[in-house]
């Protein structure tokens, strides 16, 4: 039978009532029988449904940010008592780090600066600026590609041990370059090929008497290549061999020598690496290096190469490190001879006492000889530091450092340095 509702007031009420009640009766999720108020959706405070979900599940952004961002800003005061005199500097140290970890790729970018206001005058100097990019891509299960880039501007503060005491403004050093490499596994063997290019240039040196010395003749390009072959002899020990070749190409010939100091470097080393879980890793290698100048009258430089690294982490609160390294490079401004050969040793310890206090200490030693000159240089230093965490984003830092150097040209220089500051991080 067909029933028609007239457009009267009673008919309109009936239509609205049916529209509200019928969905409630048909809802299979209701717990009541639908009569009267025996339906939880009709109870006070329950229906209509609130506009906000009880859980945030499924409400995240439809994409993840490509980079995880971490940053910090440090403000510190530095008091130095050195052979060259006393000074007090204020430093602002900002840094930022971007990191992306993908299924096959990894990208890391970091940047930091050191802005110094000396105690004398109103000048503000950028004593350090560093940029770094590290990338990696897993081409397949046994092949990995790597690429890195770097850029740095650094300038030592006058009176630093190792600098000539008559230097008022040390030269600014600018370096930049990059390298690429590929590593592939062949069973228990792994083979790595690398190639790199690096540019180094120096600004002028200002002496205390006002004399300005240009260092442009020491600007050069360094081109390097390397081959590493490793064999996993046991699950713990890997035996490896390293071979490298490189070129140092200068913009200008040496004014003091009257000839070009362009040279070709060769290196050959063998070593072993041991890894015990994630607690201990030890690497040691030794070999020979040859630096051959294009101009025969400059001769050749033969050096013994020693390198080693130790990292011991018995638990999450303690980390011990030590390293020995050999570097063969062109001389820097204020150096002598045709080649600088450095041997350096370092050691460090980091200990996290609890959630709010972390301690650290380090020690270092180095010796350098200069081919083509009778000059030698030695030095050592040590330091202690602590970080007190005020809250999740703020820490108070304190450090003490001692540096000592002894050079043939400038004698003994010492420096005691005390640094205190505050660091705010993300």
C-alpha positions as CSV (number, residue, x, y, z in Angstrom):
1,X,0.0,0.0,0.0
2,X,1.4,3.4,-1.0
3,X,1.4,6.0,1.8
4,X,1.8,9.7,1.1
5,X,2.8,12.3,3.6
6,X,1.4,15.7,3.2
7,X,3.7,18.8,3.6
8,X,2.2,19.6,7.0
9,X,4.0,20.4,10.2
10,X,3.4,16.8,11.5
11,X,4.6,15.3,8.3
12,X,7.9,17.2,8.3
13,X,8.6,16.2,11.9
14,X,8.0,12.6,11.0
15,X,10.4,12.7,8.1
16,X,13.2,14.2,10.3
17,X,12.6,11.7,13.1
18,X,12.8,8.8,10.6
19,X,16.0,10.2,9.2
20,X,17.7,10.3,12.6
21,X,16.4,7.1,14.1
22,X,16.7,4.7,11.2
23,X,20.5,4.9,10.8
24,X,20.9,4.3,14.5
25,X,18.7,1.2,14.4
26,X,20.7,-0.1,11.4
27,X,24.1,0.5,12.9
28,X,25.5,-2.9,13.8
29,X,28.1,-1.4,16.2
30,X,25.5,-0.1,18.6
31,X,25.1,-2.0,21.9
32,X,21.4,-1.1,22.6
33,X,18.2,-2.4,21.1
34,X,17.3,1.0,19.7
35,X,14.3,1.6,21.9
36,X,14.1,4.9,23.8
37,X,17.6,5.8,24.8
38,X,18.9,2.2,24.9
39,X,21.4,3.2,22.2
40,X,24.9,4.4,23.2
41,X,25.0,6.9,20.3
42,X,22.0,8.7,21.8
43,X,23.4,9.0,25.3
44,X,24.4,12.5,26.5
45,X,28.0,13.4,25.6
46,X,28.5,10.5,23.2
47,X,26.5,11.5,20.1
48,X,27.3,13.3,17.9
49,X,30.9,12.0,17.6
50,X,33.7,14.4,18.6
51,X,35.7,16.0,15.7
52,X,39.1,14.7,17.0
53,X,40.2,11.1,16.9
54,X,41.3,9.4,20.1
55,X,44.5,8.2,18.4
56,X,46.9,9.9,16.0
57,X,47.6,6.7,14.2
58,X,47.4,7.2,10.4
59,X,47.5,11.0,10.7
60,X,51.2,11.4,10.0
61,X,52.5,13.4,7.1
62,X,52.2,11.7,3.7
63,X,56.0,11.8,3.3
64,X,59.1,11.7,5.6
65,X,61.5,14.7,5.4
66,X,64.5,13.8,3.3
67,X,67.0,15.0,5.9
68,X,67.1,14.7,9.7
69,X,68.3,18.0,11.0
70,X,70.6,18.5,14.0
71,X,72.1,21.8,15.0
72,X,73.9,23.5,17.9
73,X,75.3,26.9,18.9
74,X,78.1,27.4,21.4
75,X,79.2,30.6,23.1
76,X,82.5,30.4,25.0
77,X,85.3,32.5,26.4
78,X,88.9,31.4,25.9
79,X,91.8,32.6,28.2
80,X,95.3,31.8,26.9
81,X,98.6,32.3,28.7
82,X,101.4,31.6,26.3
83,X,105.0,32.3,25.8
84,X,104.0,35.1,23.4
85,X,101.7,36.7,26.1
86,X,98.2,36.6,27.5
87,X,94.9,37.1,25.6
88,X,91.2,36.6,26.1
89,X,88.9,35.8,23.2
90,X,85.1,35.3,22.8
91,X,84.0,32.7,20.3
92,X,80.7,31.8,18.7
93,X,80.6,28.3,17.4
94,X,77.5,27.3,15.3
95,X,77.1,24.0,13.6
96,X,74.5,22.1,11.6
97,X,74.2,18.5,10.4
98,X,71.9,17.0,7.9
99,X,71.5,13.2,7.5
100,X,69.6,11.0,5.2
101,X,69.6,7.2,5.4
102,X,67.7,5.5,2.6
103,X,67.3,1.9,1.5
104,X,70.5,2.0,-0.6
105,X,71.8,5.5,-0.1
106,X,73.3,7.5,2.7
107,X,73.9,11.3,2.7
108,X,75.5,13.3,5.4
109,X,76.2,17.1,5.3
110,X,77.8,19.0,8.2
111,X,78.9,22.6,8.5
112,X,80.5,24.4,11.4
113,X,82.1,27.8,12.0
114,X,84.3,29.4,14.7
115,X,83.8,33.2,14.9
116,X,86.3,34.9,17.2
117,X,86.4,38.3,18.7
118,X,89.8,39.0,20.1
119,X,90.4,40.9,23.4
120,X,92.1,43.8,21.5
121,X,90.2,45.9,19.0
122,X,86.6,45.6,17.7
123,X,87.3,43.2,14.8
124,X,85.5,39.9,14.4
125,X,87.4,37.1,12.6
126,X,86.2,33.8,11.2
127,X,89.0,31.6,12.4
128,X,87.4,28.4,11.1
129,X,84.7,27.4,8.6
130,X,84.3,23.8,7.6
131,X,81.8,22.1,5.2
132,X,81.7,18.4,4.6
133,X,79.6,16.1,2.4
134,X,79.7,12.3,2.6
135,X,77.6,10.1,0.3
136,X,77.3,6.4,-0.2
137,X,75.2,4.2,-2.5
138,X,74.8,0.4,-2.4
139,X,74.8,-0.5,-6.0
140,X,74.2,-4.2,-5.2
141,X,74.9,-6.7,-2.4
142,X,78.6,-6.7,-3.1
143,X,79.3,-3.2,-4.6
144,X,79.3,0.2,-2.9
145,X,80.0,3.6,-4.4
146,X,81.2,6.5,-2.2
147,X,81.7,10.2,-2.8
148,X,82.9,13.0,-0.5
149,X,83.5,16.7,-0.7
150,X,85.1,19.2,1.7
151,X,85.8,22.8,2.1
152,X,87.6,24.6,4.9
153,X,88.9,28.0,5.8
154,X,91.2,28.1,8.9
155,X,93.4,30.7,10.5
156,X,95.6,30.1,13.6
157,X,95.6,32.7,16.4
158,X,98.9,34.5,16.9
159,X,100.9,33.1,19.7
160,X,99.8,29.5,19.0
161,X,102.7,27.1,19.6
162,X,104.4,26.2,16.3
163,X,103.8,29.6,14.9
164,X,106.7,32.0,14.7
165,X,106.6,34.5,17.6
166,X,107.0,37.4,15.3
167,X,103.7,36.7,13.5
168,X,100.9,39.2,14.2
169,X,98.3,37.8,11.8
170,X,98.7,34.2,10.7
171,X,98.0,33.3,7.0
172,X,94.5,32.1,6.2
173,X,94.4,28.6,4.8
174,X,91.7,27.6,2.2
175,X,91.3,24.0,1.2
176,X,88.7,22.3,-0.9
177,X,88.2,19.1,-2.9
178,X,86.5,15.8,-3.2
179,X,87.0,12.1,-3.8
180,X,85.1,9.2,-5.3
181,X,85.5,5.5,-4.8
182,X,84.1,2.1,-5.4
183,X,84.4,-1.1,-3.3
184,X,83.5,-4.6,-4.4
185,X,83.6,-7.9,-2.7
186,X,84.9,-11.1,-4.4
187,X,84.2,-13.8,-1.9
188,X,86.7,-13.3,1.0
189,X,88.5,-10.5,-1.0
190,X,87.4,-6.9,-1.2
191,X,88.9,-4.3,-3.6
192,X,88.6,-0.5,-3.4
193,X,89.6,2.1,-6.0
194,X,89.7,5.8,-5.1
195,X,90.5,9.1,-6.8
196,X,90.8,12.5,-5.2
197,X,91.5,16.1,-6.0
198,X,92.4,18.8,-3.4
199,X,93.2,22.5,-3.7
200,X,95.2,24.3,-1.0
201,X,95.9,28.1,-1.0
202,X,97.4,30.5,1.6
203,X,96.8,34.1,2.4
204,X,99.5,36.6,3.3
205,X,101.4,36.6,6.7
206,X,101.6,39.8,8.6
207,X,104.6,40.2,11.0
208,X,104.6,42.3,14.2
209,X,106.8,44.9,12.5
210,X,104.1,45.5,9.8
211,X,105.8,43.4,7.1
212,X,103.4,41.5,4.8
213,X,104.7,38.3,3.2
214,X,102.8,36.8,0.3
215,X,102.5,33.0,0.2
216,X,100.9,32.5,-3.2
217,X,103.9,30.5,-4.5
218,X,102.8,27.7,-2.1
219,X,99.3,27.3,-3.6
220,X,99.0,23.9,-5.2
221,X,96.7,21.2,-6.5
222,X,97.0,17.6,-5.1
223,X,95.8,14.8,-7.3
224,X,95.7,11.3,-5.7
225,X,94.6,7.7,-6.6
226,X,94.7,4.6,-4.5
227,X,94.1,0.8,-4.6
228,X,93.3,-1.3,-1.5
229,X,93.0,-5.1,-1.6
230,X,91.8,-6.9,1.5
231,X,91.5,-10.6,2.4
232,X,89.2,-11.7,5.3
233,X,91.6,-14.4,6.7
234,X,89.3,-15.2,9.6
235,X,86.0,-13.8,10.9
236,X,88.1,-11.4,13.0
237,X,91.2,-10.6,11.1
238,X,91.6,-8.9,7.6
239,X,94.9,-8.6,5.9
240,X,95.2,-5.8,3.4
241,X,97.6,-4.0,1.1
242,X,97.6,-0.3,0.0
243,X,99.1,1.3,-3.1
244,X,98.9,5.0,-4.0
245,X,100.1,7.5,-6.5
246,X,99.7,11.3,-6.6
247,X,100.8,14.6,-8.0
248,X,101.4,17.9,-6.4
249,X,101.2,20.8,-8.9
250,X,102.1,24.3,-7.8
251,X,100.8,27.5,-9.4
252,X,104.2,29.2,-9.4
253,X,107.9,28.1,-9.0
254,X,109.6,28.6,-5.7
255,X,111.1,32.1,-5.3
256,X,113.8,30.9,-2.9
257,X,114.8,27.9,-5.0
258,X,114.2,29.4,-8.4
259,X,112.7,26.2,-9.8
260,X,109.3,24.4,-9.7
261,X,108.7,22.1,-6.8
262,X,106.1,19.9,-8.6
263,X,106.4,16.3,-7.5
264,X,105.0,12.8,-7.8
265,X,104.3,10.7,-4.7
266,X,104.2,6.9,-4.4
267,X,103.2,4.9,-1.4
268,X,103.0,1.1,-0.7
269,X,101.8,-0.3,2.7
270,X,100.6,-3.6,4.1
271,X,98.6,-4.1,7.3
272,X,96.0,-6.0,9.3
273,X,92.7,-5.2,10.9
274,X,91.0,-7.0,13.8
275,X,87.4,-6.5,14.8
276,X,85.9,-8.1,17.9
277,X,82.2,-7.6,17.8
278,X,81.5,-3.8,18.2
279,X,83.7,-3.4,21.2
280,X,87.2,-3.4,19.9
281,X,88.8,-2.6,16.5
282,X,92.5,-2.4,15.8
283,X,94.2,-1.5,12.6
284,X,98.0,-1.3,11.9
285,X,100.0,-0.8,8.7
286,X,103.5,0.0,7.6
287,X,105.3,0.7,4.4
288,X,107.4,3.1,2.3
289,X,106.8,6.4,0.6
290,X,108.7,8.0,-2.3
291,X,108.4,11.7,-3.3
292,X,110.1,12.4,-6.6
293,X,110.5,16.0,-7.8
294,X,110.3,16.9,-11.5
295,X,113.5,18.9,-11.2
296,X,116.3,16.4,-10.7
297,X,118.4,18.7,-8.6
298,X,115.8,18.6,-5.8
299,X,116.4,14.9,-5.4
300,X,114.0,12.4,-3.9
301,X,112.4,12.0,-0.4
302,X,112.1,8.5,1.0
303,X,110.1,8.0,4.2
304,X,108.8,5.2,6.4
305,X,105.1,5.2,6.7
306,X,103.4,4.0,9.9
307,X,99.7,4.1,10.6
308,X,97.5,2.6,13.4
309,X,94.1,3.1,15.0
310,X,92.6,1.6,18.1
311,X,89.0,2.0,19.3
312,X,87.7,0.3,22.4
313,X,84.1,0.6,23.6
314,X,83.5,-1.8,26.5
315,X,80.1,-0.3,27.2
316,X,77.9,2.7,26.2
317,X,79.5,4.9,28.8
318,X,83.2,4.6,28.0
319,X,85.2,4.9,24.7
320,X,89.0,4.8,24.4
321,X,90.9,5.7,21.2
322,X,94.5,5.9,20.0
323,X,96.1,6.6,16.6
324,X,99.5,6.9,14.9
325,X,99.7,8.6,11.5
326,X,102.4,9.6,9.0
327,X,101.9,12.4,6.5
328,X,104.1,13.6,3.7
329,X,103.1,17.1,2.4
330,X,104.6,20.2,0.8
331,X,105.8,22.7,3.4
332,X,103.4,25.2,4.9
333,X,104.0,29.0,5.2
334,X,106.8,29.6,7.8
335,X,108.2,26.1,7.1
336,X,111.5,25.4,5.5
337,X,112.8,22.9,2.9
338,X,110.9,21.1,0.1
339,X,108.9,18.5,2.0
340,X,107.4,18.2,5.5
341,X,107.2,14.7,7.0
342,X,105.0,14.4,10.1
343,X,104.6,11.6,12.6
344,X,101.8,12.1,15.0
345,X,100.3,10.1,17.9
346,X,97.0,10.8,19.7
347,X,95.0,9.2,22.5
348,X,91.6,10.1,23.9
349,X,89.0,8.9,26.4
350,X,85.4,9.8,26.7
351,X,83.4,8.8,29.8
352,X,79.7,9.4,30.5
353,X,79.4,9.5,34.3
354,X,75.6,9.7,34.3
355,X,72.8,11.4,32.3
356,X,74.0,14.9,33.1
357,X,77.8,14.7,33.3
358,X,80.3,13.6,30.7
359,X,84.1,13.8,31.0
360,X,86.9,13.6,28.3
361,X,90.6,13.8,28.1
362,X,93.2,13.7,25.3
363,X,97.0,13.7,24.7
364,X,99.0,14.2,21.5
365,X,102.6,14.2,20.3
366,X,104.2,14.9,17.0
367,X,107.6,15.3,15.3
368,X,108.3,16.8,11.9
369,X,111.4,16.9,9.7
370,X,111.9,19.1,6.7
371,X,113.7,17.7,3.7
372,X,116.2,20.2,2.2
373,X,116.6,21.9,5.6
374,X,118.2,21.1,8.9
375,X,115.1,22.4,10.8
376,X,113.1,20.0,13.0
377,X,110.0,20.5,15.0
378,X,108.6,18.5,18.0
379,X,105.6,19.1,20.2
380,X,103.1,17.6,22.6
381,X,100.0,18.5,24.5
382,X,97.2,17.3,26.7
383,X,93.8,18.4,27.8
384,X,90.8,17.7,30.1
385,X,87.1,18.6,29.6
386,X,83.6,18.2,31.0
387,X,80.1,18.7,29.8
388,X,77.3,19.4,32.3
389,X,73.8,18.9,30.9
390,X,71.4,21.4,32.2
391,X,68.4,20.1,30.2
392,X,67.7,18.3,27.0
393,X,68.9,21.3,24.9
394,X,71.5,23.1,27.1
395,X,74.9,22.1,28.3
396,X,77.7,24.0,30.1
397,X,81.2,23.1,29.0
398,X,84.7,23.6,30.5
399,X,88.1,22.6,29.1
400,X,91.8,23.0,29.9
401,X,94.5,22.5,27.3
402,X,98.3,22.6,27.3
403,X,100.5,22.9,24.2
404,X,104.2,22.7,23.9
405,X,106.4,23.0,20.8
406,X,110.1,23.1,20.2
407,X,111.4,24.3,16.8
408,X,114.9,24.8,15.5
409,X,114.1,28.3,14.3
410,X,112.0,29.7,17.2
411,X,112.9,27.7,20.2
412,X,110.4,26.5,22.9
413,X,106.8,27.8,23.1
414,X,104.2,26.9,25.6
415,X,100.5,27.7,25.9
416,X,97.9,27.1,28.7
417,X,94.3,27.5,27.5
418,X,91.1,27.6,29.6
419,X,87.8,27.5,27.9
420,X,84.3,27.9,29.4
421,X,81.0,28.3,27.7
422,X,77.4,27.2,27.1
423,X,76.1,25.1,24.2
424,X,72.5,25.1,23.0
425,X,71.5,22.2,20.7
426,X,68.4,20.9,19.0
